[in-house]
Amino acid sequence: MVWDGTDDDGRRLVAGRYVVCIEIVREHGAYEFVRKEIDLLQQPVQLDIAGSEELASARLVFAADAAKGGGR
């Protein structure tokens, strides 16, 4: 996932600590909720989330200029 640092209305969020939540739900199967904190300032940052029973792995890339071509 690439995030440009804006909210759902396109407004830039302030620098600070945010929580990334990933919910994995399988019909007739396991449930898992992964929660990781990330500090977002003005420089790019990457958060790698290790795999688990239901999650192979995940990566969040924050780049302030992602809106110019990367998207969310």
All heavy atoms as TSV, in Angstrom:
chain	resi	resn	atom	element	x	y	z
A	1	MET	N	N	0.844	-1.164	0.000
A	1	MET	CA	C	0.000	0.000	0.000
A	1	MET	C	C	0.887	1.223	0.000
A	1	MET	O	O	1.843	1.298	0.756
A	1	MET	CB	C	-0.882	-0.018	1.252
A	1	MET	CG	C	-1.716	1.192	1.427
A	1	MET	SD	S	-2.745	0.967	2.904
A	1	MET	CE	C	-3.199	2.630	3.168
A	2	VAL	N	N	0.588	2.164	-0.840
A	2	VAL	CA	C	1.289	3.444	-0.864
A	2	VAL	C	C	0.291	4.508	-0.452
A	2	VAL	O	O	-0.811	4.581	-0.992
A	2	VAL	CB	C	1.847	3.752	-2.270
A	2	VAL	CG1	C	2.493	5.124	-2.294
A	2	VAL	CG2	C	2.844	2.684	-2.698
A	3	TRP	N	N	0.665	5.317	0.536
A	3	TRP	CA	C	-0.220	6.339	1.069
A	3	TRP	C	C	0.432	7.697	0.906
A	3	TRP	O	O	1.609	7.872	1.214
A	3	TRP	CB	C	-0.503	6.044	2.536
A	3	TRP	CG	C	-1.369	7.044	3.221
A	3	TRP	CD1	C	-2.483	7.643	2.725
A	3	TRP	CD2	C	-1.191	7.561	4.531
A	3	TRP	NE1	N	-3.030	8.495	3.642
A	3	TRP	CE2	C	-2.242	8.456	4.772
A	3	TRP	CE3	C	-0.255	7.340	5.524
A	3	TRP	CZ2	C	-2.375	9.141	5.963
A	3	TRP	CZ3	C	-0.397	8.017	6.721
A	3	TRP	CH2	C	-1.452	8.904	6.931
A	4	ASP	N	N	-0.332	8.675	0.424
A	4	ASP	CA	C	0.217	10.007	0.170
A	4	ASP	C	C	0.077	10.962	1.358
A	4	ASP	O	O	0.404	12.131	1.259
A	4	ASP	CB	C	-0.429	10.622	-1.071
A	4	ASP	CG	C	-1.925	10.836	-0.922
A	4	ASP	OD1	O	-2.473	10.571	0.166
A	4	ASP	OD2	O	-2.554	11.257	-1.908
A	5	GLY	N	N	-0.417	10.489	2.493
A	5	GLY	CA	C	-0.496	11.315	3.699
A	5	GLY	C	C	-1.722	12.203	3.762
A	5	GLY	O	O	-1.753	13.159	4.527
A	6	THR	N	N	-2.752	11.868	2.962
A	6	THR	CA	C	-3.984	12.652	3.010
A	6	THR	C	C	-5.108	11.801	3.566
A	6	THR	O	O	-5.064	10.571	3.529
A	6	THR	CB	C	-4.383	13.167	1.611
A	6	THR	OG1	O	-4.574	12.055	0.739
A	6	THR	CG2	C	-3.323	14.092	1.042
A	7	ASP	N	N	-6.162	12.495	4.060
A	7	ASP	CA	C	-7.318	11.775	4.576
A	7	ASP	C	C	-8.281	11.457	3.430
A	7	ASP	O	O	-7.970	11.717	2.253
A	7	ASP	CB	C	-8.002	12.558	5.705
A	7	ASP	CG	C	-8.614	13.873	5.253
A	7	ASP	OD1	O	-8.751	14.123	4.034
A	7	ASP	OD2	O	-8.976	14.670	6.138
A	8	ASP	N	N	-9.441	10.921	3.745
A	8	ASP	CA	C	-10.407	10.533	2.715
A	8	ASP	C	C	-10.920	11.715	1.894
A	8	ASP	O	O	-11.425	11.530	0.791
A	8	ASP	CB	C	-11.593	9.799	3.343
A	8	ASP	CG	C	-11.210	8.421	3.847
A	8	ASP	OD1	O	-10.191	7.870	3.383
A	8	ASP	OD2	O	-11.931	7.893	4.718
A	9	ASP	N	N	-10.799	12.925	2.433
A	9	ASP	CA	C	-11.239	14.119	1.715
A	9	ASP	C	C	-10.098	14.817	0.978
A	9	ASP	O	O	-10.285	15.917	0.448
A	9	ASP	CB	C	-11.907	15.106	2.685
A	9	ASP	CG	C	-13.191	14.542	3.271
A	9	ASP	OD1	O	-13.944	13.875	2.527
A	9	ASP	OD2	O	-13.435	14.749	4.471
A	10	GLY	N	N	-8.914	14.204	0.971
A	10	GLY	CA	C	-7.775	14.772	0.257
A	10	GLY	C	C	-6.990	15.812	1.028
A	10	GLY	O	O	-6.081	16.439	0.479
A	11	ARG	N	N	-7.299	16.014	2.305
A	11	ARG	CA	C	-6.556	16.970	3.134
A	11	ARG	C	C	-5.312	16.314	3.715
A	11	ARG	O	O	-5.371	15.190	4.204
A	11	ARG	CB	C	-7.436	17.482	4.268
A	11	ARG	CG	C	-8.619	18.305	3.797
A	11	ARG	CD	C	-9.424	18.773	4.990
A	11	ARG	NE	N	-9.927	17.608	5.720
A	11	ARG	CZ	C	-11.214	17.321	5.886
A	11	ARG	NH1	N	-12.130	18.115	5.405
A	11	ARG	NH2	N	-11.584	16.247	6.542
A	12	ARG	N	N	-4.195	17.030	3.657
A	12	ARG	CA	C	-2.933	16.514	4.203
A	12	ARG	C	C	-3.030	16.427	5.722
A	12	ARG	O	O	-3.460	17.365	6.380
A	12	ARG	CB	C	-1.777	17.412	3.809
A	12	ARG	CG	C	-0.464	16.863	4.330
A	12	ARG	CD	C	0.746	17.154	3.503
A	12	ARG	NE	N	0.636	16.977	2.089
A	12	ARG	CZ	C	0.858	15.819	1.459
A	12	ARG	NH1	N	1.158	14.742	2.141
A	12	ARG	NH2	N	0.783	15.749	0.155
A	13	LEU	N	N	-2.647	15.295	6.268
A	13	LEU	CA	C	-2.662	15.101	7.716
A	13	LEU	C	C	-1.384	15.651	8.329
A	13	LEU	O	O	-0.352	15.745	7.667
A	13	LEU	CB	C	-2.788	13.611	8.037
A	13	LEU	CG	C	-4.076	12.954	7.552
A	13	LEU	CD1	C	-4.053	11.473	7.855
A	13	LEU	CD2	C	-5.287	13.605	8.186
A	14	VAL	N	N	-1.463	15.998	9.592
A	14	VAL	CA	C	-0.293	16.520	10.297
A	14	VAL	C	C	0.671	15.381	10.605
A	14	VAL	O	O	0.279	14.219	10.718
A	14	VAL	CB	C	-0.707	17.242	11.601
A	14	VAL	CG1	C	-1.580	18.434	11.291
A	14	VAL	CG2	C	-1.406	16.293	12.550
A	15	ALA	N	N	1.936	15.744	10.742
A	15	ALA	CA	C	2.948	14.759	11.112
A	15	ALA	C	C	2.633	14.221	12.493
A	15	ALA	O	O	2.113	14.938	13.349
A	15	ALA	CB	C	4.334	15.401	11.094
A	16	GLY	N	N	2.923	12.953	12.713
A	16	GLY	CA	C	2.671	12.370	14.020
A	16	GLY	C	C	2.707	10.858	13.978
A	16	GLY	O	O	3.137	10.257	13.011
A	17	ARG	N	N	2.231	10.268	15.045
A	17	ARG	CA	C	2.190	8.813	15.165
A	17	ARG	C	C	0.807	8.333	14.755
A	17	ARG	O	O	-0.203	8.822	15.233
A	17	ARG	CB	C	2.494	8.389	16.591
A	17	ARG	CG	C	2.438	6.868	16.760
A	17	ARG	CD	C	3.069	6.453	18.028
A	17	ARG	NE	N	4.512	6.589	17.810
A	17	ARG	CZ	C	5.411	6.275	18.712
A	17	ARG	NH1	N	5.064	5.830	19.878
A	17	ARG	NH2	N	6.695	6.419	18.446
A	18	TYR	N	N	0.785	7.360	13.856
A	18	TYR	CA	C	-0.458	6.787	13.366
A	18	TYR	C	C	-0.436	5.280	13.587
A	18	TYR	O	O	0.618	4.700	13.830
A	18	TYR	CB	C	-0.653	7.105	11.875
A	18	TYR	CG	C	-0.962	8.562	11.642
A	18	TYR	CD1	C	0.057	9.502	11.545
A	18	TYR	CD2	C	-2.269	8.998	11.549
A	18	TYR	CE1	C	-0.224	10.837	11.353
A	18	TYR	CE2	C	-2.565	10.336	11.353
A	18	TYR	CZ	C	-1.533	11.252	11.260
A	18	TYR	OH	O	-1.821	12.573	11.076
A	19	VAL	N	N	-1.595	4.671	13.509
A	19	VAL	CA	C	-1.712	3.228	13.683
A	19	VAL	C	C	-2.252	2.625	12.390
A	19	VAL	O	O	-3.283	3.058	11.878
A	19	VAL	CB	C	-2.647	2.878	14.862
A	19	VAL	CG1	C	-2.792	1.371	15.001
A	19	VAL	CG2	C	-2.127	3.480	16.157
A	20	VAL	N	N	-1.525	1.659	11.866
A	20	VAL	CA	C	-1.946	0.921	10.681
A	20	VAL	C	C	-2.633	-0.350	11.173
A	20	VAL	O	O	-2.070	-1.092	11.970
A	20	VAL	CB	C	-0.736	0.548	9.794
A	20	VAL	CG1	C	-1.158	-0.323	8.631
A	20	VAL	CG2	C	-0.022	1.804	9.316
A	21	CYS	N	N	-3.860	-0.572	10.721
A	21	CYS	CA	C	-4.615	-1.754	11.122
A	21	CYS	C	C	-4.933	-2.585	9.886
A	21	CYS	O	O	-5.429	-2.050	8.896
A	21	CYS	CB	C	-5.917	-1.364	11.816
A	21	CYS	SG	S	-5.657	-0.431	13.339
A	22	ILE	N	N	-4.648	-3.859	9.967
A	22	ILE	CA	C	-4.965	-4.799	8.893
A	22	ILE	C	C	-5.827	-5.892	9.496
A	22	ILE	O	O	-5.432	-6.549	10.456
A	22	ILE	CB	C	-3.697	-5.417	8.272
A	22	ILE	CG1	C	-2.790	-4.312	7.720
A	22	ILE	CG2	C	-4.064	-6.424	7.192
A	22	ILE	CD1	C	-1.436	-4.823	7.262
A	23	GLU	N	N	-7.006	-6.062	8.923
A	23	GLU	CA	C	-7.924	-7.094	9.398
A	23	GLU	C	C	-8.021	-8.176	8.326
A	23	GLU	O	O	-8.312	-7.887	7.171
A	23	GLU	CB	C	-9.294	-6.485	9.658
A	23	GLU	CG	C	-10.271	-7.452	10.252
A	23	GLU	CD	C	-11.596	-6.776	10.610
A	23	GLU	OE1	O	-11.961	-5.772	9.977
A	23	GLU	OE2	O	-12.252	-7.274	11.521
A	24	ILE	N	N	-7.749	-9.402	8.716
A	24	ILE	CA	C	-7.812	-10.541	7.812
A	24	ILE	C	C	-8.946	-11.446	8.281
A	24	ILE	O	O	-8.949	-11.893	9.428
A	24	ILE	CB	C	-6.490	-11.333	7.789
A	24	ILE	CG1	C	-5.336	-10.411	7.382
A	24	ILE	CG2	C	-6.574	-12.512	6.846
A	24	ILE	CD1	C	-4.365	-10.168	8.460
A	25	VAL	N	N	-9.909	-11.669	7.397
A	25	VAL	CA	C	-11.069	-12.488	7.740
A	25	VAL	C	C	-11.300	-13.483	6.618
A	25	VAL	O	O	-11.385	-13.113	5.457
A	25	VAL	CB	C	-12.344	-11.617	7.904
A	25	VAL	CG1	C	-13.535	-12.477	8.273
A	25	VAL	CG2	C	-12.117	-10.524	8.923
A	26	ARG	N	N	-11.392	-14.739	6.977
A	26	ARG	CA	C	-11.712	-15.780	5.997
A	26	ARG	C	C	-13.093	-16.326	6.324
A	26	ARG	O	O	-13.387	-16.637	7.472
A	26	ARG	CB	C	-10.710	-16.923	6.060
A	26	ARG	CG	C	-9.353	-16.581	5.536
A	26	ARG	CD	C	-8.511	-17.853	5.529
A	26	ARG	NE	N	-7.171	-17.573	5.144
A	26	ARG	CZ	C	-6.700	-17.768	3.916
A	26	ARG	NH1	N	-7.495	-18.232	2.977
A	26	ARG	NH2	N	-5.455	-17.499	3.639
A	27	GLU	N	N	-13.898	-16.453	5.298
A	27	GLU	CA	C	-15.202	-17.066	5.502
A	27	GLU	C	C	-14.980	-18.503	5.930
A	27	GLU	O	O	-14.218	-19.247	5.308
A	27	GLU	CB	C	-16.008	-17.017	4.205
A	27	GLU	CG	C	-17.413	-17.522	4.370
A	27	GLU	CD	C	-18.245	-17.366	3.100
A	27	GLU	OE1	O	-17.692	-16.967	2.063
A	27	GLU	OE2	O	-19.432	-17.660	3.167
A	28	HIS	N	N	-15.591	-18.897	7.007
A	28	HIS	CA	C	-15.430	-20.246	7.573
A	28	HIS	C	C	-13.976	-20.540	7.925
A	28	HIS	O	O	-13.516	-21.669	7.796
A	28	HIS	CB	C	-15.942	-21.321	6.605
A	28	HIS	CG	C	-17.315	-21.072	6.102
A	28	HIS	ND1	N	-18.420	-21.095	6.925
A	28	HIS	CD2	C	-17.778	-20.763	4.866
A	28	HIS	CE1	C	-19.500	-20.832	6.214
A	28	HIS	NE2	N	-19.144	-20.615	4.958
A	29	GLY	N	N	-13.244	-19.505	8.329
A	29	GLY	CA	C	-11.833	-19.719	8.645
A	29	GLY	C	C	-11.353	-18.789	9.737
A	29	GLY	O	O	-12.130	-18.274	10.539
A	30	ALA	N	N	-10.078	-18.571	9.724
A	30	ALA	CA	C	-9.411	-17.805	10.779
A	30	ALA	C	C	-9.686	-16.310	10.663
A	30	ALA	O	O	-10.093	-15.803	9.623
A	30	ALA	CB	C	-7.915	-18.061	10.708
A	31	TYR	N	N	-9.454	-15.632	11.771
A	31	TYR	CA	C	-9.564	-14.179	11.867
A	31	TYR	C	C	-8.273	-13.674	12.488
A	31	TYR	O	O	-7.743	-14.266	13.425
A	31	TYR	CB	C	-10.747	-13.791	12.759
A	31	TYR	CG	C	-10.789	-12.314	13.070
A	31	TYR	CD1	C	-11.393	-11.429	12.185
A	31	TYR	CD2	C	-10.208	-11.806	14.219
A	31	TYR	CE1	C	-11.422	-10.064	12.455
A	31	TYR	CE2	C	-10.230	-10.447	14.505
A	31	TYR	CZ	C	-10.842	-9.579	13.613
A	31	TYR	OH	O	-10.864	-8.246	13.877
A	32	GLU	N	N	-7.760	-12.574	11.951
A	32	GLU	CA	C	-6.555	-11.986	12.518
A	32	GLU	C	C	-6.629	-10.473	12.383
A	32	GLU	O	O	-7.128	-9.944	11.391
A	32	GLU	CB	C	-5.321	-12.510	11.788
A	32	GLU	CG	C	-4.035	-12.139	12.447
A	32	GLU	CD	C	-2.839	-12.855	11.841
A	32	GLU	OE1	O	-3.027	-13.807	11.072
A	32	GLU	OE2	O	-1.725	-12.443	12.147
A	33	PHE	N	N	-6.144	-9.767	13.401
A	33	PHE	CA	C	-6.115	-8.309	13.394
A	33	PHE	C	C	-4.693	-7.884	13.728
A	33	PHE	O	O	-4.182	-8.196	14.806
A	33	PHE	CB	C	-7.106	-7.755	14.419
A	33	PHE	CG	C	-7.289	-6.268	14.335
A	33	PHE	CD1	C	-8.126	-5.724	13.382
A	33	PHE	CD2	C	-6.628	-5.428	15.204
A	33	PHE	CE1	C	-8.312	-4.354	13.291
A	33	PHE	CE2	C	-6.800	-4.055	15.128
A	33	PHE	CZ	C	-7.640	-3.520	14.171
A	34	VAL	N	N	-4.025	-7.200	12.799
A	34	VAL	CA	C	-2.648	-6.753	12.979
A	34	VAL	C	C	-2.657	-5.246	13.151
A	34	VAL	O	O	-3.305	-4.531	12.379
A	34	VAL	CB	C	-1.783	-7.149	11.751
A	34	VAL	CG1	C	-0.362	-6.651	11.913
A	34	VAL	CG2	C	-1.820	-8.644	11.531
A	35	ARG	N	N	-1.943	-4.781	14.151
A	35	ARG	CA	C	-1.917	-3.357	14.481
A	35	ARG	C	C	-0.464	-2.942	14.690
A	35	ARG	O	O	0.233	-3.513	15.526
A	35	ARG	CB	C	-2.716	-3.208	15.763
A	35	ARG	CG	C	-3.048	-1.879	16.184
A	35	ARG	CD	C	-3.830	-1.995	17.507
A	35	ARG	NE	N	-3.620	-0.791	18.238
A	35	ARG	CZ	C	-4.498	0.189	18.279
A	35	ARG	NH1	N	-5.654	0.042	17.703
A	35	ARG	NH2	N	-4.224	1.290	18.916
A	36	LYS	N	N	-0.006	-1.934	13.917
A	36	LYS	CA	C	1.381	-1.452	14.025
A	36	LYS	C	C	1.388	0.067	14.047
A	36	LYS	O	O	0.680	0.715	13.286
A	36	LYS	CB	C	2.227	-1.911	12.832
A	36	LYS	CG	C	2.391	-3.401	12.726
A	36	LYS	CD	C	3.293	-3.915	13.808
A	36	LYS	CE	C	3.465	-5.413	13.646
A	36	LYS	NZ	N	4.297	-5.990	14.639
A	37	GLU	N	N	2.215	0.639	14.918
A	37	GLU	CA	C	2.372	2.086	14.965
A	37	GLU	C	C	3.443	2.520	13.979
A	37	GLU	O	O	4.419	1.804	13.751
A	37	GLU	CB	C	2.763	2.533	16.367
A	37	GLU	CG	C	1.641	2.401	17.361
A	37	GLU	CD	C	1.980	3.003	18.712
A	37	GLU	OE1	O	3.124	3.469	18.916
A	37	GLU	OE2	O	1.090	3.014	19.567
A	38	ILE	N	N	3.232	3.709	13.402
A	38	ILE	CA	C	4.210	4.259	12.463
A	38	ILE	C	C	4.292	5.763	12.705
A	38	ILE	O	O	3.267	6.418	12.898
A	38	ILE	CB	C	3.832	3.925	11.001
A	38	ILE	CG1	C	4.913	4.394	10.035
A	38	ILE	CG2	C	2.477	4.464	10.635
A	38	ILE	CD1	C	4.734	3.887	8.613
A	39	ASP	N	N	5.519	6.293	12.735
A	39	ASP	CA	C	5.730	7.729	12.883
A	39	ASP	C	C	5.866	8.335	11.497
A	39	ASP	O	O	6.765	7.961	10.742
A	39	ASP	CB	C	6.995	8.020	13.701
A	39	ASP	CG	C	6.809	7.663	15.154
A	39	ASP	OD1	O	5.756	8.025	15.718
A	39	ASP	OD2	O	7.708	7.026	15.743
A	40	LEU	N	N	4.970	9.242	11.163
A	40	LEU	CA	C	5.001	9.894	9.863
A	40	LEU	C	C	5.392	11.348	10.031
A	40	LEU	O	O	4.723	12.102	10.726
A	40	LEU	CB	C	3.633	9.811	9.185
A	40	LEU	CG	C	3.123	8.402	8.908
A	40	LEU	CD1	C	1.771	8.459	8.240
A	40	LEU	CD2	C	4.107	7.636	8.041
A	41	LEU	N	N	6.496	11.701	9.424
A	41	LEU	CA	C	6.940	13.081	9.440
A	41	LEU	C	C	6.827	13.590	8.007
A	41	LEU	O	O	5.812	13.372	7.372
A	41	LEU	CB	C	8.355	13.160	10.009
A	41	LEU	CG	C	8.473	12.552	11.428
A	41	LEU	CD1	C	9.910	12.479	11.871
A	41	LEU	CD2	C	7.633	13.325	12.418
A	42	GLN	N	N	7.822	14.231	7.478
A	42	GLN	CA	C	7.754	14.709	6.101
A	42	GLN	C	C	8.572	13.854	5.149
A	42	GLN	O	O	8.394	13.927	3.946
A	42	GLN	CB	C	8.223	16.170	6.019
A	42	GLN	CG	C	7.325	17.115	6.789
A	42	GLN	CD	C	5.864	17.033	6.358
A	42	GLN	OE1	O	5.566	17.024	5.177
A	42	GLN	NE2	N	4.962	16.972	7.322
A	43	GLN	N	N	9.474	13.043	5.676
A	43	GLN	CA	C	10.305	12.217	4.807
A	43	GLN	C	C	9.621	10.874	4.551
A	43	GLN	O	O	8.808	10.424	5.349
A	43	GLN	CB	C	11.701	11.994	5.403
A	43	GLN	CG	C	11.734	11.169	6.656
A	43	GLN	CD	C	11.582	11.979	7.917
A	43	GLN	OE1	O	11.188	13.141	7.875
A	43	GLN	NE2	N	11.868	11.377	9.044
A	44	PRO	N	N	9.943	10.238	3.426
A	44	PRO	CA	C	9.377	8.915	3.127
A	44	PRO	C	C	9.745	7.908	4.209
A	44	PRO	O	O	10.807	7.991	4.822
A	44	PRO	CB	C	10.019	8.542	1.794
A	44	PRO	CG	C	10.438	9.843	1.196
A	44	PRO	CD	C	10.809	10.721	2.365
A	45	VAL	N	N	8.869	6.960	4.435
A	45	VAL	CA	C	9.127	5.899	5.409
A	45	VAL	C	C	8.449	4.626	4.919
A	45	VAL	O	O	7.456	4.668	4.208
A	45	VAL	CB	C	8.628	6.302	6.821
A	45	VAL	CG1	C	7.132	6.438	6.852
A	45	VAL	CG2	C	9.093	5.326	7.876
A	46	GLN	N	N	9.034	3.519	5.274
A	46	GLN	CA	C	8.487	2.219	4.886
A	46	GLN	C	C	8.323	1.370	6.138
A	46	GLN	O	O	9.212	1.313	6.973
A	46	GLN	CB	C	9.453	1.546	3.914
A	46	GLN	CG	C	9.046	0.158	3.508
A	46	GLN	CD	C	9.993	-0.389	2.461
A	46	GLN	OE1	O	10.149	0.190	1.412
A	46	GLN	NE2	N	10.632	-1.502	2.757
A	47	LEU	N	N	7.178	0.737	6.272
A	47	LEU	CA	C	6.899	-0.147	7.398
A	47	LEU	C	C	6.665	-1.541	6.849
A	47	LEU	O	O	5.741	-1.747	6.056
A	47	LEU	CB	C	5.656	0.330	8.158
A	47	LEU	CG	C	5.135	-0.588	9.272
A	47	LEU	CD1	C	6.136	-0.659	10.417
A	47	LEU	CD2	C	3.795	-0.089	9.775
A	48	ASP	N	N	7.523	-2.479	7.208
A	48	ASP	CA	C	7.352	-3.873	6.813
A	48	ASP	C	C	6.735	-4.633	7.972
A	48	ASP	O	O	7.194	-4.531	9.108
A	48	ASP	CB	C	8.694	-4.509	6.429
A	48	ASP	CG	C	9.216	-3.960	5.119
A	48	ASP	OD1	O	8.444	-3.941	4.142
A	48	ASP	OD2	O	10.385	-3.541	5.071
A	49	ILE	N	N	5.680	-5.379	7.676
A	49	ILE	CA	C	4.983	-6.159	8.692
A	49	ILE	C	C	5.235	-7.626	8.395
A	49	ILE	O	O	4.926	-8.109	7.299
A	49	ILE	CB	C	3.477	-5.833	8.688
A	49	ILE	CG1	C	3.281	-4.341	8.995
A	49	ILE	CG2	C	2.739	-6.711	9.685
A	49	ILE	CD1	C	1.867	-3.856	8.824
A	50	ALA	N	N	5.826	-8.302	9.343
A	50	ALA	CA	C	6.184	-9.712	9.162
A	50	ALA	C	C	4.937	-10.569	9.002
A	50	ALA	O	O	3.856	-10.223	9.469
A	50	ALA	CB	C	7.003	-10.192	10.352
A	51	GLY	N	N	5.125	-11.681	8.367
A	51	GLY	CA	C	4.035	-12.611	8.159
A	51	GLY	C	C	3.585	-13.278	9.446
A	51	GLY	O	O	4.257	-13.242	10.466
A	52	SER	N	N	2.407	-13.869	9.350
A	52	SER	CA	C	1.824	-14.584	10.472
A	52	SER	C	C	1.010	-15.746	9.900
A	52	SER	O	O	1.149	-16.075	8.726
A	52	SER	CB	C	0.947	-13.641	11.292
A	52	SER	OG	O	-0.087	-13.130	10.470
A	53	GLU	N	N	0.138	-16.303	10.696
A	53	GLU	CA	C	-0.653	-17.446	10.234
A	53	GLU	C	C	-1.481	-17.117	8.993
A	53	GLU	O	O	-1.526	-17.873	8.047
A	53	GLU	CB	C	-1.579	-17.930	11.351
A	53	GLU	CG	C	-2.382	-19.160	10.966
A	53	GLU	CD	C	-3.272	-19.634	12.095
A	53	GLU	OE1	O	-2.946	-19.380	13.270
A	53	GLU	OE2	O	-4.301	-20.244	11.792
A	54	GLU	N	N	-2.130	-15.961	8.978
A	54	GLU	CA	C	-3.009	-15.589	7.868
A	54	GLU	C	C	-2.432	-14.539	6.928
A	54	GLU	O	O	-2.941	-14.338	5.846
A	54	GLU	CB	C	-4.347	-15.088	8.416
A	54	GLU	CG	C	-5.165	-16.150	9.084
A	54	GLU	CD	C	-5.607	-17.242	8.118
A	54	GLU	OE1	O	-5.999	-16.931	6.983
A	54	GLU	OE2	O	-5.544	-18.420	8.514
A	55	LEU	N	N	-1.391	-13.851	7.345
A	55	LEU	CA	C	-0.803	-12.766	6.560
A	55	LEU	C	C	0.576	-13.177	6.082
A	55	LEU	O	O	1.456	-13.438	6.903
A	55	LEU	CB	C	-0.712	-11.503	7.425
A	55	LEU	CG	C	-0.083	-10.274	6.801
A	55	LEU	CD1	C	-0.982	-9.730	5.691
A	55	LEU	CD2	C	0.152	-9.205	7.857
A	56	ALA	N	N	0.768	-13.226	4.758
A	56	ALA	CA	C	2.092	-13.576	4.226
A	56	ALA	C	C	3.094	-12.503	4.636
A	56	ALA	O	O	4.137	-12.793	5.206
A	56	ALA	CB	C	2.029	-13.723	2.711
A	57	SER	N	N	2.802	-11.268	4.345
A	57	SER	CA	C	3.569	-10.102	4.762
A	57	SER	C	C	2.838	-8.870	4.238
A	57	SER	O	O	1.930	-8.983	3.423
A	57	SER	CB	C	5.009	-10.138	4.231
A	57	SER	OG	O	5.008	-10.020	2.818
A	58	ALA	N	N	3.245	-7.707	4.722
A	58	ALA	CA	C	2.637	-6.465	4.251
A	58	ALA	C	C	3.676	-5.368	4.306
A	58	ALA	O	O	4.619	-5.421	5.091
A	58	ALA	CB	C	1.436	-6.100	5.126
A	59	ARG	N	N	3.491	-4.375	3.464
A	59	ARG	CA	C	4.398	-3.227	3.441
A	59	ARG	C	C	3.573	-1.971	3.206
A	59	ARG	O	O	2.740	-1.914	2.310
A	59	ARG	CB	C	5.420	-3.381	2.330
A	59	ARG	CG	C	6.298	-2.143	2.141
A	59	ARG	CD	C	7.350	-2.346	1.093
A	59	ARG	NE	N	8.327	-3.272	1.664
A	59	ARG	CZ	C	9.222	-3.933	0.947
A	59	ARG	NH1	N	9.245	-3.815	-0.351
A	59	ARG	NH2	N	10.065	-4.752	1.547
A	60	LEU	N	N	3.819	-0.958	4.029
A	60	LEU	CA	C	3.211	0.347	3.835
A	60	LEU	C	C	4.336	1.312	3.496
A	60	LEU	O	O	5.340	1.353	4.202
A	60	LEU	CB	C	2.505	0.829	5.103
A	60	LEU	CG	C	1.995	2.262	4.977
A	60	LEU	CD1	C	0.521	2.243	4.609
A	60	LEU	CD2	C	2.213	3.050	6.226
A	61	VAL	N	N	4.170	2.037	2.411
A	61	VAL	CA	C	5.152	3.040	2.007
A	61	VAL	C	C	4.475	4.390	2.074
A	61	VAL	O	O	3.451	4.613	1.415
A	61	VAL	CB	C	5.670	2.771	0.576
A	61	VAL	CG1	C	6.647	3.853	0.150
A	61	VAL	CG2	C	6.317	1.402	0.487
A	62	PHE	N	N	5.011	5.296	2.888
A	62	PHE	CA	C	4.512	6.657	2.964
A	62	PHE	C	C	5.471	7.541	2.217
A	62	PHE	O	O	6.669	7.556	2.497
A	62	PHE	CB	C	4.401	7.132	4.414
A	62	PHE	CG	C	4.196	8.618	4.523
A	62	PHE	CD1	C	2.973	9.183	4.226
A	62	PHE	CD2	C	5.234	9.446	4.893
A	62	PHE	CE1	C	2.777	10.549	4.301
A	62	PHE	CE2	C	5.060	10.809	4.976
A	62	PHE	CZ	C	3.830	11.360	4.675
A	63	ALA	N	N	4.951	8.280	1.249
A	63	ALA	CA	C	5.755	9.236	0.499
A	63	ALA	C	C	4.899	10.471	0.272
A	63	ALA	O	O	3.820	10.373	-0.309
A	63	ALA	CB	C	6.197	8.633	-0.824
A	64	ALA	N	N	5.369	11.610	0.730
A	64	ALA	CA	C	4.582	12.834	0.642
A	64	ALA	C	C	4.226	13.189	-0.790
A	64	ALA	O	O	3.222	13.833	-1.040
A	64	ALA	CB	C	5.353	13.991	1.285
A	65	ASP	N	N	5.009	12.747	-1.767
A	65	ASP	CA	C	4.707	13.077	-3.163
A	65	ASP	C	C	4.032	11.925	-3.896
A	65	ASP	O	O	3.947	11.934	-5.107
A	65	ASP	CB	C	5.976	13.492	-3.894
A	65	ASP	CG	C	7.031	12.406	-3.923
A	65	ASP	OD1	O	6.841	11.363	-3.258
A	65	ASP	OD2	O	8.035	12.573	-4.613
A	66	ALA	N	N	3.503	10.953	-3.178
A	66	ALA	CA	C	2.869	9.796	-3.826
A	66	ALA	C	C	1.659	10.209	-4.645
A	66	ALA	O	O	1.313	9.557	-5.615
A	66	ALA	CB	C	2.470	8.752	-2.784
A	67	ALA	N	N	1.011	11.304	-4.279
A	67	ALA	CA	C	-0.185	11.739	-5.002
A	67	ALA	C	C	0.142	12.133	-6.431
A	67	ALA	O	O	-0.724	12.137	-7.297
A	67	ALA	CB	C	-0.825	12.913	-4.275
A	68	LYS	N	N	1.402	12.428	-6.723
A	68	LYS	CA	C	1.783	12.829	-8.067
A	68	LYS	C	C	1.835	11.666	-9.037
A	68	LYS	O	O	1.968	11.859	-10.220
A	68	LYS	CB	C	3.142	13.527	-8.021
A	68	LYS	CG	C	3.117	14.818	-7.238
A	68	LYS	CD	C	4.483	15.432	-7.180
A	68	LYS	CE	C	4.472	16.669	-6.298
A	68	LYS	NZ	N	5.813	17.168	-6.039
A	69	GLY	N	N	1.764	10.421	-8.534
A	69	GLY	CA	C	1.817	9.307	-9.461
A	69	GLY	C	C	1.646	7.956	-8.825
A	69	GLY	O	O	1.430	6.987	-9.508
A	70	GLY	N	N	1.730	7.884	-7.501
A	70	GLY	CA	C	1.651	6.588	-6.851
A	70	GLY	C	C	0.259	6.186	-6.418
A	70	GLY	O	O	-0.142	5.049	-6.504
A	71	GLY	N	N	-0.504	7.124	-5.910
A	71	GLY	CA	C	-1.844	6.797	-5.420
A	71	GLY	C	C	-1.807	6.190	-4.036
A	71	GLY	O	O	-0.807	6.233	-3.354
A	72	ARG	N	N	-2.925	5.578	-3.649
A	72	ARG	CA	C	-3.018	4.933	-2.340
A	72	ARG	C	C	-3.217	3.465	-2.502
A	72	ARG	O	O	-3.811	2.998	-3.394
A	72	ARG	CB	C	-4.228	5.448	-1.559
A	72	ARG	CG	C	-4.055	6.792	-1.040
A	72	ARG	CD	C	-5.154	7.040	-0.072
A	72	ARG	NE	N	-5.924	8.152	-0.585
A	72	ARG	CZ	C	-6.825	8.771	0.102
A	72	ARG	NH1	N	-7.128	8.393	1.292
A	72	ARG	NH2	N	-7.468	9.783	-0.387
